[in-house]
Amino acid sequence: MTAVRLLSYNIRSLRDDAAAVARVVRAVAPDVLCLQEVPRFRAWRLRRRRLANACGMRIAAGRRACGLAVLTAPHVRRVHREFHLLTPDRGLHRRALAIAVLEIGGTGVIAASTHLDLEDAPRLRHVHEIRAHLDRARARYGAPAVLAGDFNEEPGGGSWSLLTGCFRDAYATAPTGGEATFSARNPTRRIDAVFVDPAIGVTACGVPPDETGDHPRATDHRPLLADLRLG
Protein backbone atom coordinates (compact mmCIF):
# COMPACT_ATOMS: atom_id res chain seq x y z
CA MET A 1 0.00 0.00 0.00
CA THR A 2 1.15 3.51 -0.81
CA ALA A 3 0.22 6.32 1.60
CA VAL A 4 -0.77 9.60 -0.02
CA ARG A 5 -1.53 12.87 1.73
CA LEU A 6 -3.82 15.17 -0.28
CA LEU A 7 -4.83 18.71 0.65
CA SER A 8 -7.70 20.64 -0.96
CA TYR A 9 -7.65 24.41 -0.51
CA ASN A 10 -9.58 27.41 -1.85
CA ILE A 11 -7.04 30.26 -1.65
CA ARG A 12 -9.27 33.18 -2.79
CA SER A 13 -6.83 34.36 -5.49
CA LEU A 14 -4.20 35.02 -2.78
CA ARG A 15 -6.03 38.22 -1.87
CA ASP A 16 -5.39 37.72 1.83
CA ASP A 17 -1.97 36.50 3.05
CA ALA A 18 0.00 34.38 0.57
CA ALA A 19 2.69 33.65 3.14
CA ALA A 20 0.06 32.28 5.51
CA VAL A 21 -1.28 30.03 2.72
CA ALA A 22 2.21 28.61 2.23
CA ARG A 23 2.65 28.07 5.97
CA VAL A 24 -0.66 26.18 6.14
CA VAL A 25 0.42 23.93 3.28
CA ARG A 26 3.93 23.31 4.61
CA ALA A 27 2.57 22.47 8.08
CA VAL A 28 0.82 19.35 6.72
CA ALA A 29 3.35 18.52 3.96
CA PRO A 30 0.95 17.09 1.35
CA ASP A 31 2.03 14.89 -1.54
CA VAL A 32 -0.73 16.43 -3.66
CA LEU A 33 -2.32 19.88 -3.35
CA CYS A 34 -5.61 20.59 -5.17
CA LEU A 35 -6.22 24.34 -5.37
CA GLN A 36 -9.24 26.46 -6.21
CA GLU A 37 -9.36 30.20 -6.89
CA VAL A 38 -5.75 30.36 -7.99
CA PRO A 39 -4.84 33.87 -9.27
CA ARG A 40 -6.03 34.50 -12.85
CA PHE A 41 -5.08 38.14 -13.39
CA ARG A 42 -2.10 40.46 -12.87
CA ALA A 43 1.05 38.36 -13.15
CA TRP A 44 -0.89 35.16 -12.50
CA ARG A 45 1.86 32.84 -13.75
CA LEU A 46 4.46 34.47 -11.48
CA ARG A 47 2.15 34.41 -8.45
CA ARG A 48 1.25 30.77 -9.00
CA ARG A 49 4.92 29.81 -9.41
CA ARG A 50 5.90 31.75 -6.28
CA LEU A 51 3.22 29.96 -4.29
CA ALA A 52 4.38 26.56 -5.54
CA ASN A 53 7.98 27.41 -4.64
CA ALA A 54 6.97 28.68 -1.20
CA CYS A 55 5.12 25.41 -0.58
CA GLY A 56 8.06 23.34 -1.83
CA MET A 57 5.92 21.90 -4.62
CA ARG A 58 5.67 21.77 -8.42
CA ILE A 59 2.79 22.64 -10.75
CA ALA A 60 1.35 19.42 -12.18
CA ALA A 61 -1.86 20.66 -13.83
CA GLY A 62 -3.95 23.78 -14.30
CA ARG A 63 -4.46 26.72 -16.61
CA ARG A 64 -5.38 30.34 -16.20
CA ALA A 65 -9.07 29.73 -16.87
CA CYS A 66 -11.25 29.10 -13.83
CA GLY A 67 -8.42 29.32 -11.28
CA LEU A 68 -7.67 25.63 -10.76
CA ALA A 69 -4.35 23.89 -10.17
CA VAL A 70 -2.88 20.63 -8.93
CA LEU A 71 0.54 20.85 -7.25
CA THR A 72 2.75 17.95 -6.24
CA ALA A 73 5.69 17.28 -3.94
CA PRO A 74 9.06 16.68 -5.65
CA HIS A 75 8.92 12.90 -5.19
CA VAL A 76 5.63 12.64 -7.12
CA ARG A 77 5.94 11.99 -10.87
CA ARG A 78 3.43 13.55 -13.25
CA VAL A 79 2.51 11.16 -16.04
CA HIS A 80 -0.06 13.29 -17.85
CA ARG A 81 -2.34 16.27 -17.35
CA GLU A 82 -5.70 17.40 -18.69
CA PHE A 83 -7.85 20.50 -18.39
CA HIS A 84 -11.54 20.54 -19.28
CA LEU A 85 -13.79 23.58 -19.49
CA LEU A 86 -17.33 22.70 -18.41
CA THR A 87 -20.37 23.96 -20.32
CA PRO A 88 -20.88 27.71 -19.83
CA ASP A 89 -23.85 29.57 -18.33
CA ARG A 90 -24.56 33.16 -19.26
CA GLY A 91 -23.79 35.54 -16.42
CA LEU A 92 -22.04 32.93 -14.29
CA HIS A 93 -18.36 32.15 -13.76
CA ARG A 94 -16.91 29.56 -16.13
CA ARG A 95 -16.22 26.26 -14.42
CA ALA A 96 -13.62 23.60 -15.20
CA LEU A 97 -11.82 20.44 -14.12
CA ALA A 98 -8.02 20.17 -13.75
CA ILE A 99 -6.63 16.64 -13.87
CA ALA A 100 -3.14 15.38 -13.04
CA VAL A 101 -2.28 11.74 -13.67
CA LEU A 102 0.40 10.90 -11.10
CA GLU A 103 2.71 8.11 -10.00
CA ILE A 104 3.44 7.91 -6.29
CA GLY A 105 5.61 5.14 -4.91
CA GLY A 106 5.13 3.19 -8.12
CA THR A 107 1.32 3.45 -7.92
CA GLY A 108 -0.85 5.47 -10.29
CA VAL A 109 -3.60 7.85 -9.22
CA ILE A 110 -5.66 10.57 -10.91
CA ALA A 111 -5.94 13.79 -8.87
CA ALA A 112 -8.61 16.26 -9.99
CA SER A 113 -9.53 19.71 -8.72
CA THR A 114 -12.76 21.60 -9.37
CA HIS A 115 -14.81 24.53 -8.08
CA LEU A 116 -18.56 24.30 -8.67
CA ASP A 117 -21.21 26.97 -9.03
CA LEU A 118 -23.42 28.55 -6.39
CA GLU A 119 -26.49 27.85 -8.58
CA ASP A 120 -28.11 24.43 -8.28
CA ALA A 121 -28.83 23.63 -11.92
CA PRO A 122 -25.36 24.42 -13.36
CA ARG A 123 -23.71 22.66 -10.43
CA LEU A 124 -25.69 19.48 -11.03
CA ARG A 125 -25.04 19.54 -14.77
CA HIS A 126 -21.33 20.06 -14.22
CA VAL A 127 -21.15 17.08 -11.84
CA HIS A 128 -22.48 14.88 -14.65
CA GLU A 129 -19.77 16.28 -16.95
CA ILE A 130 -17.05 15.77 -14.33
CA ARG A 131 -18.09 12.17 -13.81
CA ALA A 132 -17.84 11.56 -17.55
CA HIS A 133 -14.38 13.14 -17.75
CA LEU A 134 -13.13 11.09 -14.83
CA ASP A 135 -14.62 7.87 -16.21
CA ARG A 136 -12.69 8.43 -19.44
CA ALA A 137 -9.50 9.24 -17.53
CA ARG A 138 -9.77 6.11 -15.41
CA ALA A 139 -10.25 3.97 -18.52
CA ARG A 140 -7.41 5.72 -20.38
CA TYR A 141 -4.80 5.60 -17.62
CA GLY A 142 -5.90 2.56 -15.63
CA ALA A 143 -5.78 4.40 -12.31
CA PRO A 144 -8.31 5.31 -9.59
CA ALA A 145 -9.42 8.92 -9.18
CA VAL A 146 -9.62 11.46 -6.38
CA LEU A 147 -11.83 14.51 -6.87
CA ALA A 148 -11.22 17.45 -4.53
CA GLY A 149 -12.57 20.95 -4.44
CA ASP A 150 -15.00 23.61 -3.38
CA PHE A 151 -18.44 22.22 -4.23
CA ASN A 152 -20.51 25.14 -2.91
CA GLU A 153 -22.99 22.62 -1.50
CA GLU A 154 -23.31 20.68 1.72
CA PRO A 155 -23.82 16.93 2.18
CA GLY A 156 -27.30 15.81 1.15
CA GLY A 157 -27.55 18.22 -1.78
CA GLY A 158 -28.32 16.93 -5.25
CA SER A 159 -24.80 17.31 -6.63
CA TRP A 160 -23.20 15.90 -3.48
CA SER A 161 -25.50 12.87 -3.61
CA LEU A 162 -24.71 12.32 -7.27
CA LEU A 163 -21.00 12.23 -6.44
CA THR A 164 -21.43 9.86 -3.50
CA GLY A 165 -23.25 7.51 -5.87
CA CYS A 166 -19.88 6.64 -7.45
CA PHE A 167 -17.28 8.02 -5.00
CA ARG A 168 -16.78 7.88 -1.26
CA ASP A 169 -16.91 11.09 0.76
CA ALA A 170 -13.53 10.90 2.51
CA TYR A 171 -14.62 12.88 5.57
CA ALA A 172 -17.72 10.76 6.08
CA THR A 173 -15.57 7.63 5.71
CA ALA A 174 -12.87 8.52 8.24
CA PRO A 175 -13.63 11.82 10.00
CA THR A 176 -10.59 13.24 11.77
CA GLY A 177 -10.18 16.88 12.79
CA GLY A 178 -12.58 19.66 11.94
CA GLU A 179 -15.65 19.21 9.72
CA ALA A 180 -16.74 22.70 8.60
CA THR A 181 -14.56 24.42 5.98
CA PHE A 182 -16.35 27.75 5.45
CA SER A 183 -15.82 30.39 6.52
CA ALA A 184 -12.28 30.33 7.83
CA ARG A 185 -13.08 32.79 10.61
CA ASN A 186 -16.38 31.20 11.62
CA PRO A 187 -16.58 27.72 10.09
CA THR A 188 -20.18 26.50 10.02
CA ARG A 189 -20.54 24.82 6.59
CA ARG A 190 -18.90 21.80 4.97
CA ILE A 191 -18.75 22.82 1.31
CA ASP A 192 -15.24 21.56 0.50
CA ALA A 193 -14.72 17.84 0.01
CA VAL A 194 -12.46 15.04 -1.13
CA PHE A 195 -14.23 12.25 -3.03
CA VAL A 196 -12.33 9.02 -3.71
CA ASP A 197 -12.79 5.93 -5.83
CA PRO A 198 -13.94 2.91 -3.80
CA ALA A 199 -10.55 1.28 -4.56
CA ILE A 200 -8.75 4.02 -2.57
CA GLY A 201 -8.52 3.62 1.19
CA VAL A 202 -9.16 6.55 3.51
CA THR A 203 -7.19 6.69 6.75
CA ALA A 204 -8.34 10.13 7.89
CA CYS A 205 -9.96 13.28 6.51
CA GLY A 206 -10.81 16.65 8.00
CA VAL A 207 -9.65 20.19 8.64
CA PRO A 208 -6.15 19.98 10.16
CA PRO A 209 -5.37 21.75 13.45
CA ASP A 210 -4.57 25.45 13.14
CA GLU A 211 -1.66 25.52 15.55
CA THR A 212 -0.24 28.82 14.23
CA GLY A 213 -3.55 30.65 13.79
CA ASP A 214 -2.97 31.01 10.04
CA HIS A 215 -6.31 29.65 8.78
CA PRO A 216 -8.27 32.92 9.07
CA ARG A 217 -5.29 34.94 7.84
CA ALA A 218 -4.67 32.85 4.74
CA THR A 219 -8.04 32.82 2.94
CA ASP A 220 -11.79 32.53 3.53
CA HIS A 221 -11.84 28.70 3.44
CA ARG A 222 -10.22 26.22 5.77
CA PRO A 223 -8.07 23.52 4.19
CA LEU A 224 -9.26 19.94 3.94
CA LEU A 225 -6.67 17.19 4.47
CA ALA A 226 -7.13 13.56 3.42
CA ASP A 227 -4.74 10.70 4.21
CA LEU A 228 -5.27 8.01 1.58
CA ARG A 229 -4.00 4.53 0.75
CA LEU A 230 -3.34 3.38 -2.82
CA GLY A 231 -2.77 -0.13 -4.06
C-alpha positions, -999 to +999 in steps of 0.1 A: +000+000+000+012+035-008+002+063+016-008+096+000-015+129+017-038+152-003-048+187+006-077+206-010-076+244-005-096+274-018-070+303-017-093+332-028-068+344-055-042+350-028-060+382-019-054+377+018-020+365+031+000+344+006+027+337+031+001+323+055-013+300+027+022+286+022+026+281+060-007+262+061+004+239+033+039+233+046+026+225+081+008+194+067+034+185+040+010+171+014+020+149-015-007+164-037-023+199-034-056+206-052-062+243-054-092+265-062-094+302-069-057+304-080-048+339-093-060+345-128-051+381-134-021+405-129+010+384-132-009+352-125+019+328-138+045+345-115+022+344-084+013+308-090+049+298-094+059+317-063+032+300-043+044+266-055+080+274-046+070+287-012+051+254-006+081+233-018+059+219-046+057+218-084+028+226-108+014+194-122-019+207-138-040+238-143-045+267-166-054+303-162-091+297-169-113+291-138-084+293-113-077+256-108-043+239-102-029+206-089+005+209-072+027+179-062+057+173-039+091+167-056+089+129-052+056+126-071+059+120-109+034+136-132+025+112-160-001+133-179-023+163-174-057+174-187-078+205-184-115+205-193-138+236-195-173+227-184-204+240-203-209+277-198-238+296-183-246+332-193-238+355-164-220+329-143-184+322-138-169+296-161-162+263-144-136+236-152-118+204-141-080+202-137-066+166-139-031+154-130-023+117-137+004+109-111+027+081-100+034+079-063+056+051-049+051+032-081+013+034-079-008+055-103-036+079-092-057+106-109-059+138-089-086+163-100-095+197-087-128+216-094-148+245-081-186+243-087-212+270-090-234+286-064-265+279-086-281+244-083-288+236-119-254+244-134-237+227-104-257+195-110-250+195-148-213+201-142-211+171-118-225+149-147-198+163-169-170+158-143-181+122-138-178+116-175-144+131-178-131+111-148-146+079-162-127+084-194-095+092-175-098+061-154-103+040-185-074+057-204-048+056-176-059+026-156-058+044-123-083+053-096-094+089-092-096+115-064-118+145-069-112+174-045-126+209-044-150+236-034-184+222-042-205+251-029-230+226-015-233+207+017-238+169+022-273+158+011-275+182-018-283+169-052-248+173-066-232+159-035-255+129-036-247+123-073-210+122-064-214+099-035-232+075-059-199+066-074-173+080-050-168+079-013-169+111+008-135+109+025-146+129+056-177+108+061-156+076+057-129+085+082-136+118+100-106+132+118-102+169+128-126+197+119-156+192+097-167+227+086-146+244+060-164+278+054-158+304+065-123+303+078-131+328+106-164+312+116-166+277+101-202+265+100-205+248+066-189+218+050-188+228+013-152+216+005-147+178+000-125+150-011-142+123-030-123+090-037-128+059-058-139+029-038-106+013-046-088+040-026-085+036+012-092+066+035-072+067+068-083+101+079-100+133+065-108+166+080-096+202+086-061+200+102-054+217+135-046+254+131-017+255+155-002+288+142-036+306+138-030+310+100-063+297+088-083+329+091-053+349+078-047+329+047-080+328+029-118+325+035-118+287+034-102+262+058-081+235+042-093+199+039-067+172+045-071+136+034-047+107+042-053+080+016-040+045+007-033+034-028-028-001-041 
